[in-house]
Each structure stands twice: as structure tokens, then as C-alpha cells.
Amino acid sequence: MINDQTYQIEEAKINDLFVKAGWFVELQSSSERIERIADRAMFENIGKETTSFIFVSFGSAIHGLVGASFGSIIVRENTNYKA
């Protein structure tokens, strides 16, 4: 987690960039806002990874179930099992 001192240093660097560009940015530090943003980012990441896992593995699971149901095996003629 980022602490207040590191956050203020980084915020000052960003403020300097905006001042050089001709914009004025008021320095504000809000730990509650930072925590809320971090929690939301973590929640979105978990949601994205979970849905990706479900939909990517769903096709393989269905293929395996259908193959097991009908006793079919995918055979490729040029498969070298000794390699």
C-alpha cells in the first residue's frame, strides 16, 4: 500500500508537470478516496479474471463432456507420441 508521504511526493511531481504545461492543480490528499479507488480496481480485476476464466474454460469443459458422452477421441494422423 502507498503511504501518505509517498503519495504527497508523487502528487507534487504530478503538480509540477501540470504547472509546466500551464495548468493549475490544487493539491489534495484524501486517503479515503485512494482506498475507494484501490478497492474498486481490485474488484474490477477480480471480476475480469473470473469471467475470463469461466468463459475460456467453458468451451473446453463442454468439449470434454460431449467427447466423454459419445466416447469420441480426437485423432490426429501426424501425432508423434515418442517426441
C-alpha positions as CSV (number, residue, x, y, z in Angstrom):
1,M,0.0,0.0,0.0
2,I,1.2,3.5,-0.7
3,N,1.7,5.7,2.4
4,D,0.8,9.4,2.8
5,Q,4.4,10.6,2.5
6,T,4.9,8.8,-0.8
7,Y,1.6,9.9,-2.1
8,Q,2.3,13.6,-1.4
9,I,5.7,13.3,-3.1
10,E,4.2,11.8,-6.2
11,E,1.3,14.3,-6.1
12,A,3.9,17.2,-6.0
13,K,5.7,15.7,-9.0
14,I,2.5,15.5,-11.0
15,N,1.5,19.0,-9.9
16,D,4.9,20.3,-11.3
17,L,4.1,18.6,-14.7
18,F,0.8,20.4,-14.8
19,V,2.3,23.7,-13.8
20,K,4.9,23.3,-16.6
21,A,2.0,22.7,-19.0
22,G,0.3,25.9,-17.9
23,W,-2.4,24.3,-15.8
24,F,-3.1,24.9,-12.1
25,V,-3.8,21.9,-9.9
26,E,-4.8,22.2,-6.3
27,L,-3.0,19.7,-4.0
28,Q,-5.4,17.5,-2.1
29,S,-4.8,14.3,-0.3
30,S,-7.7,12.0,0.6
31,S,-6.9,8.6,2.0
32,E,-10.5,7.6,1.8
33,R,-10.7,8.4,-1.9
34,I,-7.5,6.5,-2.6
35,E,-8.8,3.4,-0.7
36,R,-12.1,3.6,-2.6
37,I,-10.3,3.7,-5.9
38,A,-7.9,0.8,-4.9
39,D,-10.9,-1.3,-3.8
40,R,-12.8,-0.6,-7.0
41,A,-9.8,-1.5,-9.1
42,M,-9.2,-4.8,-7.2
43,F,-12.9,-5.7,-7.5
44,E,-12.9,-5.0,-11.3
45,N,-9.7,-7.0,-11.7
46,I,-11.2,-10.0,-9.8
47,G,-14.4,-9.7,-11.8
48,K,-12.5,-9.6,-15.1
49,E,-10.3,-12.5,-14.2
50,T,-13.2,-14.6,-13.0
51,T,-15.3,-14.1,-16.1
52,S,-12.3,-14.7,-18.4
53,F,-11.6,-18.0,-16.6
54,I,-15.2,-19.1,-16.8
55,F,-15.7,-18.3,-20.5
56,V,-12.3,-19.6,-21.6
57,S,-12.7,-22.9,-19.7
58,F,-16.4,-23.3,-20.6
59,G,-15.6,-24.4,-24.2
60,S,-13.1,-26.9,-23.0
61,A,-15.4,-28.3,-20.4
62,I,-18.3,-28.7,-22.9
63,H,-16.0,-30.3,-25.4
64,G,-14.7,-32.8,-22.8
65,L,-18.3,-33.6,-21.7
66,V,-19.5,-34.2,-25.2
67,G,-16.4,-36.3,-26.0
68,A,-16.9,-38.4,-22.9
69,S,-20.6,-38.8,-23.6
70,F,-20.2,-40.1,-27.1
71,G,-16.9,-41.8,-26.5
72,S,-15.2,-39.9,-29.2
73,I,-11.5,-39.2,-29.3
74,I,-9.9,-36.6,-31.5
75,V,-7.3,-38.4,-33.6
76,R,-4.6,-36.5,-35.5
77,E,-2.7,-38.6,-38.0
78,N,0.7,-36.8,-37.7
79,T,1.0,-37.1,-33.9
80,N,4.4,-38.4,-32.8
81,Y,4.0,-39.6,-29.2
82,K,7.7,-40.6,-29.0
83,A,8.9,-37.0,-29.2
